[in-house]
Amino acid sequence: MRYQAHVNTEYCNKTNSIKYFFKYVSKGPDKATLKINNNSAESDKSIIIDEIKRYYDCRYLSPCEAAWRIFAFDIHHRWPPVQRLTFHLPGQQSALFKDDDDINVVFNRYENANTMFLAWFEANKIYTEGKELTYSKFPSKFVWFAKEKKWKPRKKGYNIGRLTNIPPGSGDLYYLRIVLTIQKVVLIMTA
């Protein structure tokens, strides 16, 4: 009841229980493999058969789930909402662009743009209640406005922040992620 979910707890004490564990960890949705044949009068002629195109990997939906999806009911609860928090090292902001975009236009677009992470520093300068929160706890009291690229105090609702996963081999970016889970306000950050 605490997590609003079904939790199945079992005690396994046999050596063959490893197979039992991995059955549920790696279990995906129910699937069916289909073969579609063309039973027309032209079957006597020699036709080139594309076996890859004929192979279909289909997901099986039960009638109940299919009805829920047709009527657009929520399949999973989305409470509490989780916000993905991005962060970067100084001067290493992400830039999205198309192949045919002019490099000068892309550079000028992102030269002084505020990222979610940099706006967090600005919000900590303005709002004193933000200084008591780590970066991952920040969305619980503040809302990120993407168009304005600013954090503003939350008036209603609740949100959980989640830092982007970084592998340990990434070096400084991985250590920055560790610091952000502990440190409430990083005082010095040069862009």
N, CA, C and O of each residue as an XYZ file, in Angstrom:
764
protein
N       0.824     -1.195      0.000
C       0.000      0.000      0.000
C       0.864      1.253      0.000
O       0.457      2.295     -0.515
N       2.045      1.152      0.573
C       2.908      2.321      0.648
C       3.346      2.792     -0.739
O       3.372      3.994     -1.004
N       3.689      1.858     -1.622
C       4.180      2.215     -2.950
C       3.087      2.135     -4.011
O       3.363      2.327     -5.195
N       1.859      1.857     -3.604
C       0.727      1.730     -4.516
C       1.060      0.753     -5.645
O       0.846      1.034     -6.824
N       1.584     -0.385     -5.248
C       1.989     -1.391     -6.224
C       1.915     -2.770     -5.575
O       1.824     -2.890     -4.353
N       1.956     -3.788     -6.395
C       1.982     -5.157     -5.908
C       3.440     -5.578     -5.733
O       4.235     -5.488     -6.668
N       3.776     -6.027     -4.564
C       5.132     -6.481     -4.292
C       5.053     -7.951     -3.905
O       4.383     -8.307     -2.936
N       5.734     -8.799     -4.657
C       5.738    -10.226     -4.407
C       7.048    -10.572     -3.721
O       8.109    -10.494     -4.340
N       6.991    -10.952     -2.454
C       8.193    -11.279     -1.700
C       8.191    -12.767     -1.401
O       7.245    -13.300     -0.821
N       9.258    -13.419     -1.802
C       9.386    -14.848     -1.562
C      10.784    -15.155     -1.054
O      11.743    -14.446     -1.361
N      10.884    -16.209     -0.282
C      12.170    -16.656      0.228
C      12.582    -17.902     -0.542
O      11.894    -18.921     -0.484
N      13.689    -17.832     -1.257
C      14.185    -18.958     -2.047
C      15.514    -19.414     -1.457
O      16.442    -18.619     -1.311
N      15.596    -20.686     -1.123
C      16.825    -21.176     -0.491
C      17.441    -22.359     -1.232
O      18.231    -23.099     -0.645
N      17.103    -22.557     -2.496
C      17.668    -23.650     -3.258
C      18.654    -23.116     -4.283
O      18.596    -21.945     -4.659
N      19.552    -23.966     -4.730
C      20.547    -23.525     -5.704
C      19.938    -23.296     -7.076
O      20.477    -22.517     -7.861
N      18.819    -23.961     -7.388
C      18.195    -23.763     -8.690
C      17.255    -22.548     -8.706
O      16.538    -22.334     -9.683
N      17.257    -21.764     -7.641
C      16.392    -20.582     -7.596
C      16.902    -19.461     -8.504
O      16.157    -18.527     -8.798
N      18.167    -19.538     -8.955
C      18.698    -18.514     -9.855
C      17.894    -18.484    -11.140
O      17.592    -17.412    -11.663
N      17.544    -19.663    -11.655
C      16.721    -19.732    -12.857
C      15.367    -19.062    -12.603
O      14.840    -18.375    -13.478
N      14.817    -19.260    -11.432
C      13.531    -18.665    -11.067
C      13.626    -17.138    -11.026
O      12.728    -16.441    -11.499
N      14.724    -16.624    -10.455
C      14.900    -15.168    -10.373
C      14.980    -14.547    -11.759
O      14.278    -13.579    -12.053
N      15.834    -15.104    -12.610
C      16.058    -14.503    -13.918
C      14.862    -14.662    -14.852
O      14.747    -13.935    -15.839
N      13.987    -15.592    -14.554
C      12.779    -15.746    -15.356
C      11.945    -14.471    -15.277
O      11.404    -14.025    -16.289
N      11.836    -13.889    -14.103
C      11.005    -12.703    -13.930
C      11.754    -11.412    -14.222
O      11.136    -10.423    -14.615
N      13.055    -11.399    -14.041
C      13.834    -10.195    -14.339
C      13.876     -9.934    -15.832
O      13.745     -8.792    -16.273
N      14.061    -10.998    -16.618
C      14.205    -10.824    -18.056
C      12.916    -11.077    -18.826
O      12.925    -11.095    -20.057
N      11.821    -11.269    -18.124
C      10.558    -11.574    -18.796
C      10.023    -10.313    -19.468
O       9.891     -9.268    -18.830
N       9.724    -10.419    -20.734
C       9.158     -9.305    -21.478
C       7.675     -9.524    -21.691
O       7.088    -10.428    -21.096
N       7.070     -8.718    -22.520
C       5.642     -8.920    -22.799
C       5.425    -10.196    -23.597
O       6.327    -10.681    -24.280
N       4.227    -10.725    -23.500
C       3.894    -11.928    -24.257
C       3.970    -11.627    -25.748
O       3.504    -10.584    -26.205
N       4.562    -12.549    -26.502
C       4.743    -12.336    -27.931
C       4.331    -13.577    -28.697
O       4.252    -14.675    -28.146
N       4.074    -13.379    -29.970
C       3.735    -14.488    -30.855
C       4.468    -14.287    -32.168
O       4.619    -13.159    -32.638
N       4.922    -15.381    -32.756
C       5.552    -15.321    -34.064
C       4.519    -15.764    -35.089
O       3.915    -16.827    -34.947
N       4.316    -14.959    -36.114
C       3.297    -15.232    -37.113
C       3.926    -15.537    -38.458
O       5.012    -15.063    -38.789
N       3.207    -16.343    -39.218
C       3.596    -16.599    -40.591
C       2.377    -16.302    -41.451
O       1.316    -16.888    -41.237
N       2.509    -15.411    -42.411
C       1.404    -15.019    -43.265
C       1.674    -15.552    -44.658
O       2.712    -15.258    -45.251
N       0.738    -16.340    -45.183
C       0.872    -16.933    -46.505
C      -0.093    -16.280    -47.470
O      -1.168    -15.828    -47.077
N       0.291    -16.233    -48.730
C      -0.560    -15.726    -49.788
C      -1.057    -16.924    -50.581
O      -0.309    -17.476    -51.387
N      -2.287    -17.334    -50.373
C      -2.849    -18.509    -51.046
C      -3.637    -18.079    -52.282
O      -4.857    -18.232    -52.331
N      -2.961    -17.559    -53.241
C      -3.631    -17.136    -54.464
C      -3.292    -18.105    -55.593
O      -2.500    -19.030    -55.415
N      -3.888    -17.886    -56.733
C      -3.659    -18.747    -57.891
C      -2.250    -18.587    -58.440
O      -1.786    -19.426    -59.212
N      -1.575    -17.529    -58.053
C      -0.226    -17.267    -58.560
C       0.832    -18.058    -57.805
O       2.025    -17.847    -58.025
N       0.433    -18.952    -56.933
C       1.408    -19.678    -56.132
C       2.213    -20.674    -56.970
O       3.273    -21.129    -56.541
N       1.706    -21.018    -58.179
C       2.433    -21.949    -59.041
C       3.667    -21.307    -59.653
O       4.651    -21.995    -59.929
N       3.627    -20.010    -59.866
C       4.762    -19.304    -60.467
C       5.889    -19.194    -59.458
O       5.663    -19.143    -58.249
N       7.092    -19.158    -59.974
C       8.226    -19.003    -59.072
C       8.351    -17.524    -58.704
O       8.623    -16.679    -59.556
N       8.150    -17.235    -57.446
C       8.199    -15.865    -56.932
C       9.343    -15.791    -55.927
O       9.555    -16.715    -55.141
N      10.066    -14.698    -55.962
C      11.134    -14.492    -54.983
C      10.481    -14.186    -53.641
O       9.685    -13.255    -53.519
N      10.827    -14.972    -52.653
C      10.229    -14.830    -51.327
C      11.206    -14.096    -50.422
O      12.351    -14.516    -50.251
N      10.743    -13.005    -49.851
C      11.536    -12.250    -48.896
C      11.182    -12.754    -47.496
O      10.180    -12.337    -46.913
N      12.013    -13.653    -46.962
C      11.712    -14.265    -45.675
C      11.777    -13.260    -44.533
O      11.039    -13.384    -43.556
N      12.644    -12.278    -44.645
C      12.754    -11.262    -43.593
C      11.482    -10.424    -43.545
O      10.989    -10.096    -42.466
N      10.950    -10.076    -44.722
C       9.729     -9.288    -44.767
C       8.538    -10.113    -44.283
O       7.587     -9.550    -43.740
N       8.569    -11.408    -44.464
C       7.463    -12.267    -44.048
C       7.467    -12.550    -42.551
O       6.442    -12.952    -42.001
N       8.583    -12.350    -41.891
C       8.671    -12.642    -40.467
C       8.110    -11.461    -39.676
O       8.527    -10.321    -39.879
N       7.193    -11.727    -38.800
C       6.607    -10.685    -37.962
C       6.761    -11.095    -36.507
O       6.393    -12.205    -36.124
N       7.302    -10.204    -35.708
C       7.408    -10.415    -34.272
C       6.320     -9.556    -33.644
O       6.445     -8.333    -33.596
N       5.272    -10.177    -33.169
C       4.099     -9.445    -32.714
C       3.932     -9.579    -31.208
O       4.240    -10.617    -30.622
N       3.450     -8.537    -30.610
C       3.157     -8.551    -29.186
C       1.721     -8.989    -28.981
O       0.823     -8.547    -29.697
N       1.507     -9.843    -28.020
C       0.171    -10.353    -27.741
C      -0.508     -9.454    -26.721
O       0.058     -9.185    -25.662
N      -1.699     -8.991    -27.020
C      -2.501     -8.228    -26.079
C      -3.720     -9.052    -25.703
O      -4.404     -9.593    -26.571
N      -3.988     -9.144    -24.411
C      -5.202     -9.825    -23.979
C      -6.402     -8.949    -24.328
O      -6.238     -7.748    -24.543
N      -7.596     -9.520    -24.388
C      -8.775     -8.704    -24.706
C      -8.983     -7.545    -23.732
O      -9.411     -6.463    -24.134
N      -8.681     -7.772    -22.451
C      -8.857     -6.694    -21.454
C      -7.917     -5.528    -21.737
O      -8.337     -4.371    -21.739
N      -6.630     -5.839    -21.978
C      -5.660     -4.779    -22.254
C      -5.974     -4.076    -23.563
O      -5.812     -2.859    -23.662
N      -6.419     -4.817    -24.568
C      -6.772     -4.207    -25.846
C      -7.922     -3.228    -25.674
O      -7.895     -2.139    -26.247
N      -8.932     -3.597    -24.894
C     -10.067     -2.694    -24.655
C      -9.623     -1.439    -23.916
O     -10.069     -0.338    -24.237
N      -8.743     -1.599    -22.924
C      -8.254     -0.445    -22.185
C      -7.482      0.500    -23.093
O      -7.597      1.718    -22.964
N      -6.695     -0.054    -24.013
C      -5.937      0.787    -24.936
C      -6.847      1.450    -25.960
O      -6.607      2.600    -26.329
N      -7.890      0.757    -26.434
C      -8.827      1.352    -27.391
C      -9.550      2.534    -26.765
O      -9.726      3.567    -27.411
N      -9.973      2.391    -25.504
C     -10.687      3.467    -24.827
C      -9.754      4.493    -24.190
O     -10.220      5.404    -23.506
N      -8.449      4.359    -24.402
C      -7.418      5.296    -23.941
C      -7.409      5.474    -22.428
O      -7.164      6.571    -21.924
N      -7.681      4.375    -21.698
C      -7.562      4.422    -20.249
C      -6.090      4.335    -19.876
O      -5.284      3.813    -20.646
N      -5.736      4.842    -18.702
C      -4.354      4.753    -18.238
C      -3.994      3.301    -17.952
O      -4.695      2.613    -17.211
N      -2.907      2.847    -18.538
C      -2.444      1.480    -18.301
C      -1.635      1.434    -17.003
O      -1.747      0.486    -16.227
N      -0.827      2.460    -16.779
C       0.001      2.540    -15.587
C      -0.293      3.860    -14.890
O      -0.585      4.872    -15.528
N      -0.207      3.823    -13.569
C      -0.366      5.066    -12.827
C       0.879      5.913    -13.015
O       1.989      5.385    -13.081
N       0.706      7.192    -13.100
C       1.833      8.094    -13.318
C       1.998      9.016    -12.114
O       2.203     10.220    -12.266
N       1.908      8.450    -10.935
C       2.044      9.262     -9.742
C       3.124      8.668     -8.872
O       3.119      7.452     -8.676
N       4.015      9.411     -8.357
C       4.264     10.824     -8.638
C       5.012     10.984     -9.953
O       5.737     10.081    -10.370
N       4.841     12.122    -10.605
C       5.583     12.347    -11.853
C       7.079     12.479    -11.586
O       7.499     13.004    -10.554
N       7.866     11.996    -12.529
C       9.325     12.031    -12.393
C       9.903     12.912    -13.492
O       9.594     12.736    -14.670
N      10.746     13.862    -13.096
C      11.380     14.762    -14.057
C      12.842     14.376    -14.219
O      13.574     14.246    -13.238
N      13.259     14.193    -15.466
C      14.654     13.850    -15.760
C      15.482     15.124    -15.719
O      15.230     16.062    -16.476
N      16.454     15.153    -14.848
C      17.307     16.331    -14.668
C      18.612     16.140    -15.431
O      19.322     15.154    -15.236
N      18.911     17.086    -16.291
C      20.155     17.023    -17.052
C      21.213     17.865    -16.362
O      20.902     18.821    -15.652
N      22.441     17.503    -16.576
C      23.569     18.271    -16.043
C      24.752     18.065    -16.966
O      24.773     17.134    -17.771
N      25.733     18.938    -16.842
C      26.878     18.894    -17.742
C      28.068     19.564    -17.074
O      27.924     20.288    -16.089
N      29.219     19.314    -17.616
C      30.425     19.986    -17.154
C      30.471     21.387    -17.757
O      29.768     21.654    -18.733
N      31.279     22.286    -17.202
C      31.341     23.650    -17.743
C      31.717     23.662    -19.220
O      32.709     23.059    -19.629
N      30.907     24.362    -20.011
C      31.166     24.505    -21.436
C      30.836     23.283    -22.273
O      31.195     23.235    -23.450
N      30.159     22.291    -21.699
C      29.839     21.071    -22.439
C      28.330     20.855    -22.527
O      27.857     19.726    -22.394
N      27.576     21.927    -22.751
C      26.138     21.823    -22.900
C      25.795     21.074    -24.180
O      26.548     21.110    -25.153
N      24.656     20.398    -24.172
C      24.193     19.707    -25.372
C      23.604     20.708    -26.348
O      23.008     21.706    -25.943
N      23.772     20.441    -27.625
C      23.214     21.292    -28.673
C      22.535     20.400    -29.704
O      23.160     19.492    -30.252
N      21.267     20.656    -29.964
C      20.522     19.885    -30.949
C      20.464     20.652    -32.256
O      20.154     21.843    -32.280
N      20.766     19.957    -33.341
C      20.735     20.603    -34.655
C      20.565     19.545    -35.724
O      20.805     18.361    -35.490
N      20.148     19.984    -36.898
C      19.989     19.081    -38.041
C      21.261     19.107    -38.873
O      22.099     19.996    -38.717
N      21.397     18.142    -39.743
C      22.597     18.039    -40.580
C      22.788     19.254    -41.473
O      23.918     19.677    -41.718
N      21.698     19.811    -41.956
C      21.821     20.922    -42.903
C      21.787     22.295    -42.236
O      21.767     23.303    -42.943
N      21.779     22.376    -40.910
C      21.801     23.674    -40.216
C      23.168     24.332    -40.352
O      24.203     23.665    -40.368
N      23.144     25.644    -40.450
C      24.383     26.417    -40.519
C      25.055     26.402    -39.146
O      24.394     26.646    -38.137
N      26.332     26.124    -39.095
C      27.043     26.001    -37.828
C      27.043     27.307    -37.042
O      27.002     27.279    -35.812
N      27.086     28.442    -37.718
C      27.064     29.735    -37.022
C      25.722     29.986    -36.359
O      25.662     30.540    -35.261
N      24.643     29.582    -37.022
C      23.306     29.743    -36.438
C      23.171     28.859    -35.199
O      22.628     29.292    -34.182
N      23.656     27.643    -35.281
C      23.602     26.730    -34.141
C      24.420     27.276    -32.987
O      23.973     27.252    -31.840
N      25.600     27.763    -33.277
C      26.466     28.294    -32.233
C      25.833     29.504    -31.557
O      25.851     29.609    -30.331
N      25.277     30.413    -32.341
C      24.652     31.613    -31.766
C      23.399     31.263    -30.965
O      23.086     31.932    -29.980
N      22.692     30.235    -31.375
C      21.473     29.831    -30.668
C      21.804     29.325    -29.261
O      21.055     29.585    -28.320
N      22.900     28.617    -29.115
C      23.238     28.003    -27.838
C      24.345     28.721    -27.074
O      24.748     28.265    -26.004
N      24.839     29.825    -27.602
C      25.967     30.492    -26.959
C      25.619     30.974    -25.554
O      26.370     30.706    -24.616
N      24.518     31.665    -25.386
C      24.135     32.178    -24.071
C      22.854     31.523    -23.554
O      22.195     32.067    -22.668
N      22.505     30.380    -24.093
C      21.272     29.704    -23.680
C      21.430     29.116    -22.286
O      22.482     28.582    -21.935
N      20.379     29.223    -21.508
C      20.359     28.685    -20.162
C      19.907     27.233    -20.212
O      18.851     26.948    -20.777
N      20.656     26.319    -19.650
C      20.239     24.931    -19.556
C      19.528     24.729    -18.218
O      19.538     25.612    -17.361
N      18.923     23.578    -18.054
C      18.239     23.267    -16.798
C      19.209     23.330    -15.626
O      18.863     23.794    -14.540
N      20.409     22.862    -15.861
C      21.421     22.834    -14.809
C      21.920     24.237    -14.460
O      22.043     24.580    -13.285
N      22.203     25.041    -15.477
C      22.662     26.413    -15.216
C      21.554     27.255    -14.589
O      21.823     28.119    -13.755
N      20.304     27.001    -14.993
C      19.183     27.738    -14.403
C      19.006     27.374    -12.932
O      18.489     28.175    -12.154
N      19.433     26.167    -12.544
C      19.385     25.777    -11.136
C      20.273     26.689    -10.289
O      19.895     27.084     -9.186
N      21.458     27.019    -10.814
C      22.350     27.938    -10.103
C      21.718     29.322     -9.986
O      21.789     29.962     -8.937
N      21.101     29.771    -11.070
C      20.451     31.090    -11.047
C      19.291     31.110    -10.058
O      19.099     32.095     -9.345
N      18.519     30.032    -10.011
C      17.387     29.961     -9.083
C      17.864     29.950     -7.640
O      17.200     30.504     -6.764
N      19.009     29.322     -7.383
C      19.550     29.319     -6.019
C      20.027     30.700     -5.598
O      20.059     30.999     -4.405
N      20.398     31.549     -6.554
C      20.766     32.926     -6.223
C      19.543     33.747     -5.842
O      19.621     34.642     -5.000
N      18.396     33.431     -6.479
C      17.183     34.227     -6.275
C      16.348     33.715     -5.098
O      15.928     34.505     -4.253
N      16.105     32.409     -5.033
C      15.201     31.830     -4.041
C      16.002     31.159     -2.924
O      16.777     30.235     -3.174
N      15.809     31.626     -1.708
C      16.565     31.079     -0.580
C      16.120     29.662     -0.216
O      16.933     28.873      0.267
N      14.831     29.317     -0.440
C      14.373     27.966     -0.093
C      14.995     26.903     -0.983
O      15.012     25.729     -0.613
N      15.506     27.286     -2.145
C      16.165     26.343     -3.029
C      17.540     25.939     -2.539
O      18.048     24.885     -2.921
N      18.145     26.751     -1.707
C      19.487     26.449     -1.207
C      19.500     25.270     -0.246
O      20.556     24.702      0.029
N      18.325     24.899      0.267
C      18.225     23.780      1.200
C      17.970     22.453      0.494
O      17.839     21.418      1.147
N      17.900     22.478     -0.840
C      17.562     21.277     -1.603
C      18.723     20.844     -2.486
O      19.443     21.677     -3.037
N      18.896     19.532     -2.615
C      19.848     19.031     -3.603
C      19.223     19.177     -4.978
O      18.035     19.478     -5.097
N      20.008     18.967     -6.002
C      19.506     19.130     -7.375
C      18.365     18.150     -7.662
O      17.399     18.511     -8.334
N      18.465     16.915     -7.160
C      17.404     15.931     -7.410
C      16.138     16.226     -6.610
O      15.055     15.799     -7.011
N      16.241     16.939     -5.497
C      15.063     17.316     -4.693
C      14.454     18.636     -5.166
O      13.356     18.994     -4.740
N      15.135     19.346     -6.019
C      14.692     20.663     -6.467
C      13.315     20.649     -7.138
O      12.527     21.557     -6.874
N      12.975     19.666     -7.997
C      11.643     19.659     -8.624
C      10.484     19.465     -7.652
O       9.334     19.704     -8.021
N      10.756     19.039     -6.418
C       9.667     18.895     -5.458
C       9.127     20.252     -5.019
O       7.971     20.345     -4.605
N       9.932     21.300     -5.099
C       9.505     22.647     -4.687
C       9.516     23.659     -5.824
O       9.002     24.767     -5.671
N      10.102     23.284     -6.974
C      10.213     24.222     -8.098
C       9.767     23.543     -9.389
O       9.801     22.319     -9.511
N       9.348     24.367    -10.351
C       8.895     23.879    -11.653
C       9.829     24.425    -12.725
O      10.195     25.600    -12.701
N      10.216     23.554    -13.676
C      11.061     23.963    -14.796
C      10.176     24.386    -15.968
O       9.374     23.597    -16.469
N      10.333     25.642    -16.400
C       9.629     26.163    -17.567
C      10.612     26.158    -18.733
O      11.528     26.979    -18.791
N      10.412     25.223    -19.658
C      11.364     25.006    -20.745
C      11.408     26.182    -21.710
O      12.481     26.524    -22.205
N      10.261     26.812    -21.993
C      10.255     27.931    -22.934
C      11.000     29.134    -22.380
O      11.732     29.809    -23.103
N      10.810     29.399    -21.103
C      11.498     30.526    -20.469
C      12.894     30.152    -19.990
O      13.724     31.018    -19.715
N      13.140     28.844    -19.894
C      14.404     28.300    -19.385
C      14.702     28.826    -17.983
O      15.792     29.321    -17.699
N      13.688     28.700    -17.109
C      13.805     29.157    -15.723
C      13.109     28.190    -14.786
O      12.144     27.519    -15.150
N      13.627     28.140    -13.569
C      12.966     27.436    -12.476
C      12.143     28.463    -11.713
O      12.621     29.557    -11.414
N      10.899     28.104    -11.400
C      10.043     28.986    -10.599
C       9.435     28.168     -9.470
O       9.262     26.957     -9.607
N       9.107     28.816     -8.353
C       8.536     28.075     -7.212
C       7.244     27.347     -7.594
O       6.416     27.862     -8.345
N       7.101     26.158     -7.063
C       5.924     25.327     -7.329
C       4.765     25.832     -6.485
O       4.918     26.060     -5.285
N       3.597     26.009     -7.114
C       2.407     26.463     -6.404
C       1.536     25.299     -5.967
O       0.878     25.367     -4.929
N       1.527     24.229     -6.755
C       0.744     23.047     -6.389
C       1.393     21.811     -6.993
O       2.230     21.897     -7.891
N       0.982     20.659     -6.474
C       1.481     19.404     -7.013
C       2.793     18.970     -6.389
O       3.329     19.609     -5.484
N       3.287     17.860     -6.907
C       4.511     17.259     -6.398
C       5.235     16.598     -7.557
O       4.601     16.104     -8.489
N       6.534     16.587     -7.505
C       7.341     16.025     -8.576
C       8.619     15.455     -7.977
O       9.118     15.960     -6.972
N       9.138     14.419     -8.586
C      10.404     13.819     -8.153
C      11.434     14.078     -9.241
O      11.125     13.950    -10.426
N      12.638     14.434     -8.862
C      13.719     14.636     -9.818
C      14.596     13.407     -9.904
O      14.848     12.748     -8.895
N      15.064     13.091    -11.102
C      15.958     11.955    -11.311
C      17.120     12.405    -12.168
O      16.936     12.906    -13.277
N      18.309     12.223    -11.647
C      19.503     12.587    -12.403
C      19.758     11.564    -13.499
O      19.554     10.366    -13.302
N      20.198     12.034    -14.634
C      20.511     11.161    -15.752
C      21.610     10.185    -15.344
O      22.566     10.573    -14.672
N      21.480      8.931    -15.743
C      22.480      7.925    -15.402
C      23.756      8.158    -16.205
O      23.714      8.378    -17.415
N      24.870      8.107    -15.521
C      26.184      8.289    -16.134
C      27.058      7.098    -15.737
O      27.159      6.797    -14.548
N      27.687      6.418    -16.682
C      28.561      5.287    -16.319
C      29.827      5.767    -15.607
O      30.309      6.865    -15.884
N      30.370      4.958    -14.694
C      31.554      5.368    -13.927
C      32.770      5.688    -14.794
O      33.634      6.452    -14.363
N      32.861      5.142    -15.974
C      34.000      5.409    -16.847
C      33.987      6.788    -17.467
O      34.925      7.143    -18.180
N      32.955      7.577    -17.219
C      32.857      8.914    -17.815
C      33.724      9.952    -17.124
O      33.832     11.086    -17.590
N      34.337      9.573    -16.024
C      35.272     10.477    -15.351
C      34.598     11.603    -14.605
O      33.764     11.361    -13.732
N      34.954     12.850    -14.944
C      34.488     14.020    -14.202
C      32.973     14.156    -14.186
O      32.412     14.604    -13.186
N      32.304     13.787    -15.253
C      30.849     13.884    -15.306
C      30.202     12.922    -14.306
O      29.190     13.252    -13.688
N      30.783     11.748    -14.155
C      30.286     10.784    -13.161
C      30.474     11.336    -11.748
O      29.582     11.208    -10.909
N      31.620     11.944    -11.486
C      31.869     12.495    -10.148
C      30.976     13.700     -9.875
O      30.575     13.929     -8.734
N      30.664     14.471    -10.913
C      29.725     15.579    -10.748
C      28.353     15.050    -10.343
O      27.682     15.644     -9.500
N      27.935     13.936    -10.940
C      26.647     13.354    -10.587
C      26.630     12.929     -9.126
O      25.633     13.138     -8.435
N      27.706     12.342     -8.650
C      27.795     11.929     -7.248
C      27.712     13.144     -6.334
O      27.015     13.113     -5.320
N      28.413     14.205     -6.684
C      28.389     15.428     -5.864
C      26.982     16.019     -5.831
O      26.540     16.502     -4.789
N      26.280     15.987     -6.950
C      24.938     16.573     -7.018
C      23.924     15.811     -6.172
O      22.901     16.380     -5.791
N      24.178     14.552     -5.871
C      23.259     13.810     -5.004
C      23.449     14.158     -3.537
O      22.572     13.884     -2.718
N      24.589     14.762     -3.196
C      24.900     15.071     -1.796
C      24.868     16.573     -1.530
O      24.239     17.030     -0.576
N      25.545     17.325     -2.373
C      25.722     18.761     -2.173
C      24.429     19.520     -2.423
O      23.755     19.282     -3.425
N      24.076     20.428     -1.528
C      22.843     21.196     -1.696
C      23.014     22.352     -2.663
O      22.179     22.535     -3.549
N      24.062     23.130     -2.521
C      24.316     24.223     -3.458
C      25.787     24.199     -3.827
O      26.658     24.233     -2.958
N      26.053     24.141     -5.115
C      27.423     24.231     -5.591
C      27.678     25.712     -5.775
O      27.023     26.357     -6.594
N      28.609     26.254     -5.037
C      28.797     27.706     -5.024
C      29.507     28.240     -6.245
O      29.188     29.332     -6.716
N      30.465     27.493     -6.769
C      31.260     28.021     -7.879
C      31.050     27.133     -9.098
O      31.261     25.922     -9.039
N      30.641     27.735    -10.182
C      30.500     27.006    -11.456
C      30.791     28.004    -12.550
O      30.077     28.996    -12.702
N      31.824     27.751    -13.304
C      32.151     28.664    -14.414
C      31.644     28.066    -15.701
O      31.796     26.867    -15.934
N      31.052     28.874    -16.530
C      30.470     28.362    -17.783
C      31.469     28.374    -18.898
O      31.148     27.977    -20.018
